[in-house]
Amino acid sequence: SAESLLERAVVTPGALRLMRRFWPGPLTLVLRAAGGGTVGMRVPRHDLALSLLRETGPLWTTSANRSGEAEAMTADEAAAALPDLDAVLDGGRAPGGVPSTVVDLSGARPVLLREGAIPAAQLQL
């Protein structure tokens, strides 16, 4: 729910605009965490993930690959890439193949950290 998101991060008007326009979808937002530091948040466009999020609320998870390595597209690939995971949820082969766009909104100005599935021009930062 939106309320549980607000308990975990500082959601600015700019962040809210991007959430409404691109979530669910391939946009990761780095926000100031409610307790200090930063947190990356994303709502994927994937039926199984969305069903799980509706039941649980926000989840603290990791990407299915280590930074700089190839994306894991299946549960088996994710388990092989990250052997210390407690669990891997198999929702079939991941759609896409292009990583999410990552925008840091934790500071005074937005910073595009990675241009991915959403082109920078569409973000209107």
N, C-alpha and C positions, 0 to 999 in steps of 0.2 A: 504494500500500500504506500501511498505518497507520504503518509504520516511516519511510517517506519523509516523511509528514506531520509526524511527531515531530522530524525533522531540521530542519524549517522553522519550527515554531511551538511555543509552550508550550501544551500541551493539559491544562487543569485537569480535575478530576473533573466540574465543572459543564458544561464544554464537551463532554466525552466523553458525558455523559448526553444532551445536546441532539443531538449527532451521531448517536448510536444511535437516537434516537427519530424524527428528522426528515430524515436523509440516507439515500438521495438524496431531494432535495426542495428547496422554495423557502425555504431558510434560509441566510443568509450570516452567518458568525461572524467577528468581528474579534478576533484573538488577538495576544498578544505574539509578535513574530517572534524566532526563535532568535538572530539576529544583532543584535537591537535594533530598536526601532520597532514597528510593527504591520503585520499582514497580514490581508486579508479572504479567507476561504475558504468555498467552497461546492461541493457535489456535486449537480449538477442531475439531475432525473429525466427524462432524455432518452436514448434508446437509443444514438444515435450518439455523444453526448458520453461516456456511460459506457463504450462500447467503446474510444474513444480513450484515456480515462483508464486503463483496464485495461492498455493497451499501453504507455503512456508514464509513468504515475505522475502526480503533481500537475503542473499546468501553470500558468505565470504568464500570465494573460490579463486582458483588460479587459471591462467591461460592454459591451453592444452599443449603448450610447447615452451621451451626455454627461450629467452630473448636471443634473437639472431638465428635460431634454428628453424627448420621447416615446420609449417603448421601441421598439427595432427588432425587428420580428417576423419578418423574412425576411433572407436573406443580402444581397440587394440593398439593403435599407434600412440594414443595418449598414454596408455598404461606403460608402453615401452619407453616413451620419452621421459616420463615422470614416475619412476618405479616406487617412490615413497608416498604416493597418494593413498589415502584411506579408502577411497571409493571412486569408481568411474561409472557414470551413468551412460548406458548405450542407447542412444536415440537414432541409430543408423548413421550413415555417412553424412558429415556436415555439408550443408549447401555452400555454395560460393567458391572459396578458394582464395579470395582476396581478404587480407586482414582488415580489421576495423580501423576507421579513422580515429585518431586519439587527439583530443583537445584538452589542454591544461587550463582550467578556469580558476585555479587556486590563488592566483595573484591579481594584481591590479588590471592586467591586460590579458586577453586570451592568447595562448600560444599553441600553434599547431605542432604537435610532437611527431605525428606520423600521418601522412596522407594515405588513406587506404581506399575502401569501397566507396566512400563519399568524397567526391572531389572538393578541394578547399574552396573553390568558387561558390559551391552550393551552401556552404556554412554561413557565409556573410558575417564573418567575424569582424 
